[in-house]
Structure formats: structure tokens, C-alpha cells
Amino acid sequence: RTLPRRGRARGPRASRRARSSARPERQRSRRMLALREAAGAALLLQLARLLIVDSARRASLPPVTAVGLLCYSFAAAAAALGALPPASAATLEPSALAASPARLLASLLLYRSLAGLGCHLWLWLAACERLEPALGSRRLLVVLLLCTGGAAALAAATVPPVQRRYASSLAPATLFALLQLWAQSSPESTVTLVSVRLQTRRLPWALLAAVAILDGVTAALSPLLGIGAAAIYHALVGLPHNAVLPPPPPPTPSLRRQVAGEGDTTTEH
């Protein structure tokens, strides 16, 4: 008789202890989410300040680079105002898209957080400004559309239906396809990312590892599909020769003397 009483008496206490122990974890997760959203807002404000204040930089943007920045920014504003479905409504299922075609825009353009959108726009700007002059605006647009469609086809062919919702957002796939093309066009060049200098060929994989650590393994599925689609495109079609920039030749001895000063050139003559 005493055992059931003890069980009933300990039940509410155990549940209260569980709730009290889970409360700090929820608070920590909320703080981390607030910090990430604040960091994303800071990235967006810094990008807006750069493009608004620096008129020369704004005027020098290639067409696809500028249109991409505007599309992602306006889509985020429209989703915030309720004109577009939120990023959580993104789907690639044909039945859902037939019922609400706007979900396709949510899949192509929207992110679930300001941090993801801010990182996307900065990386888009950095990669497109280097690739678009080499590939050409029309070629780059076609390549991005093909890689995005290839990522969706890879998701339909390789991802199980139960996990396909994790690959429903194609915006990360498009970005990582762009980064992979950049890495394959100039693999030996270097880039500085948060005070860390690394080769361009390692940039997509470093960012993929960061996404998996910060957002979970499932969040890295869409970027991985984008990398795969870009690798398939590069294997089948390749990039034009002018996209792979050769290293500059070493200066000749006479040029070194001319750079050193006038005295060396007069001595040589």
C-alpha cells in the first residue's frame, strides 16, 4: 500500500524537477537564437550601408549579382509583411505547389533566419563579383538555374520521402552551387573568412561543416545537394578557360630594377 502512495507523491515532484531543469536549457536556446538574429540583422545593415553609401561599388555590380541581391531582399521583406508564405512553408511536392504556387518562391528565395539571409547575401556578393565577369551574365544565370534544378532532381532521386522536407529549401543549394563553381574555377586562390585564410577550393566544405555544427546535420542536406549539382555540371560541361585565372608571371630582372628605383636602371645602361 505504501508503494503506490510514494509513486503518486513522487510523480509531481519529479515532473517539477524535470521542468525546472529544462527551463535553463530553453533560456539558453532562446538567448542563442536572439544572438544569431541580432548578428544576422547586423550583417544585413552593414551590407545595406555598403551598397547605399558607396555609389561606385553599387554602380559596378554586375547584373546577375545586383538582381540576386534585390530578389532575396525583397522576398524576405514580402514574407515579413505576409505577402509570401514563410520559409517554413517551402516545399517541392507537386500537389502542394499546385495548391499554392507561391511556395515555390519560398523554397527558392527565403531563409528561416536573418543570420542565414545575411550570410547568403554576403557570400553571394563575394562569389558573383568574381564569377560573373569570367562567365558572363547570361552564362552565370543559366548555370545557376541548372544547378538549382539539379539540386531539386538530386533531392527527388536520392533523399527518402520522410527526410525530403529538409531539402525543400533551395536557396542554400543555389548558394553552395555558386561557391562550388567559384572553388572549381580558381582552386588555388585564397579567401579570408572571419580572420581565417583558406584556399577557395576548401571554402564550400568549410561552410558546410559550419552549417552542420550550428544548425544540425539535416540543415546541411540542401547545401550538400547544391555542391553535388555544381560538381556534376563541372564534370559534364566544365567552365570556360577564362574563368580559371592563371597566376601572374614572375617579374623579369630588368623590371625588378625599374621598380627598385631610377639609380638601378641608369647603372644598367
N, C-alpha and C positions, 0 to 999 in steps of 0.2 A: 504493500500500500504506500509506503514512503517513496518508492522509486518513481511512480508517475507524478507525485507531487513535486519531487525535486526536478523532474524533467519539465513540468509545467512552470515551475518557478524560475528555472534557468533559461527557459526559452526567450522571454522578453529581454532578460539581461544580455544574453548572447547576441540577440539582434541589435540591441542598443550599442554594444561594443563594436559590432561589425559596421554599423552606420557611422559611429564616431571615428573608427579607423579609416573608413573610406572617405570621410569628409576632407581630410588634408590632401589626399590624392586628387580629388576633384578640384580643390582650390589650386593646387599646383598646375593641373592641366589647364585650368582657366587662365591662370597667370601666363603660362607659356603661350596659349593661344592669343591672349591680348598683346604680348610682346611681339609675336610674329606679325599680327595685324598692324601694329604700330610700325614695325620695320618695313612692311610692305607699303604702307602709306608714305613713309619717308622716301622709299625708292621712287614711288610714283611722283611725289612732289619734286624730288631732285631732277628727275627726267623732264618733267614739265618745265621747270625753271631753266634747264639747259636748252630746251628747244624753243622756249619763248624769248629768253634774253639773248641768246646767241643767234642772231639773224643769219649770219654767214653759215653757221652749221646747219640751220634749218633749210636754207636755200640750197645747200649742197647735197641734201639727202636724195638718193636715187628713188625712182618712182615706186617700186615694189616695197622698199623699206618704209617710205612715208605712208603709203596706203595701208600696209600691215599695222603700223603703229596706230593709225586712226581707226581701223576696223576693230582691233582688240579694245581700244579705249572706249569707243562709242558703244560696243557691245556690253562692256562692263557697266557703263552708265545706264544703258537701257534695261539691263537686268536689275540694277538697283532701283530703278523707277517702276519696275513691274511691266515694262513693255515687252520683255523677253522672259522666257522661263528661266528659272535659276539653274546654276550649273549642276545641281543635284538631279535635275530632270533630264540631263543629257542621256541619250540612248541611241543605239544603232539598230534596234529591232524594227523591221519593216512595218509591222502592224502599228506600233506606237508612232512611228514617223508619219504614217498615213493619217492617223487621227490628229496629230499636231506637228506639222512640218517645221514649226519654229524650234522644235527640239534639236533639229539638225544644226541650226546656228548655235544653240547652246553647246552642242558637242564640239563644234569647230572652233569657237571663239572664247568660251567662258572658262574661268578658273573658279575653284571653290574658295579661294582666299586671296586677299590683297598681296600677300607675300609671293604666292605663285605668279600672279599677274605682274608684279613689279620685276621679279627675276626674269620672267618671259620677255618683257619689253626691252630690258637692258641687253639680254643676250641676243634677242632679235636684231637690235640696232648694231651690236658689235659684229655679228656674223654677216648680216646682209650688206653692211657697208664694205665688207671685203669681198664677198662673193658676187654681188650684183655687177660691179664694173668688169669682172672677169668673164662671167657667164652671159651677161646681157639681161635686161629686164624681162623680156619675153621668155627667154630660156629658163630663167630662175623661177618665174611664175609657173611655167609648165612642170618643171621638176618638183616644185613644192606640192602642186596638185596631184601629181603622180605618186609621190611618196606618201601623202596623206591617204589617198585611195588605197595604196599598197598596204599601209598600216591597218586600215579597216579590213582589207581582204585577209591579211595575216591573222587578225583577231577572230574573224569568222572561221578560218580554217584550222587554227591551232589552239585557240583558247576554249576550254569547255564551256557549255552554256551557263553553268552555275557561276563561273567566275568572269563571264563576259561583261558584266556590268562594271568591273574595274577597268576595262579598256574602252568604255563608252566615250570618254573624253579624248578627243583627237587633237586638242591644242598642244598638249605636251609632246605627242607623237610628231606633229609638224615641226616644233622647235628642235627636237633632238634629231630629226632627219636633217634639218638645216645645219646643226652643229656637226653631224657626222660628215656631211658633204664638205663643210669647211675643213674638217680634220683630214679628209682624204685629198683635198685639193692642195694643201700645204702642210704635210705632216711634220716637217722638221722645224716649222716656225714655233715661236713661244708666245704665250699669253700669260698675263698676270691676273690672277683671280683671288681677291681678298688677301692681298700681300703674299700670295703663293704663286711662284713662277713655274709653269709646267708646259710641256710640249702640246701643240694643238691636237695631235693625234690621241692624246690621253684625256682631253677635255670632256668629251661626251661620257666616258666611263667614270671619270671623277664626279661629274654632276649626277650621273645615275646612282652611284654609291651614296651620294649625299641625300638624294630623294628617298632611297630605300631606308637610310638611317633615320631621317627626320620624319617622314610620313608613312613609313611601313613598306613592306615588300610589295603589297598589292598596288601601291601608288606608282611603283617603278615599272609596272607592266606596260602602260601606254608609251612611256619613253623608250622602253626596250623594243617595242614594235616599230617605232619610228626609226631607231637605229638600224633595225633589220631591213626595213623598206629602203633606206638610203644605201645600205650595203649591197642589196640586190640590184638597185638601179646602177650603182657604180660598176658592179660586175658585168651587167648586161650592156649598158650604154657607155659608161665612162664619162669623163669630164673633158672639155676641150683643153688643148695644150696650153692656151694662155691662162688657164685657171691655176696651173701649177707654176708658181713663180720661182725661177731658179735663184740661187744665192748670188749676190753681186760678185763680180770677179775681183781678185786682189789687185790693188793699185800697182802700177809699174814703178820701177825705181826712180825714173825722171819725175813722175807725178808726185812721189813722196818728197822729192827735193823741192818741187814747186810749192807744195803745201807747207813744208817746213819754213820757207822764207825766201826772200829775194837773194840773200847772200849765197845760198847754195846754188841757185840757178846761174848766177854770174860766175861762180867758181867753176861750174861745169863747162860753161862756154869758154 
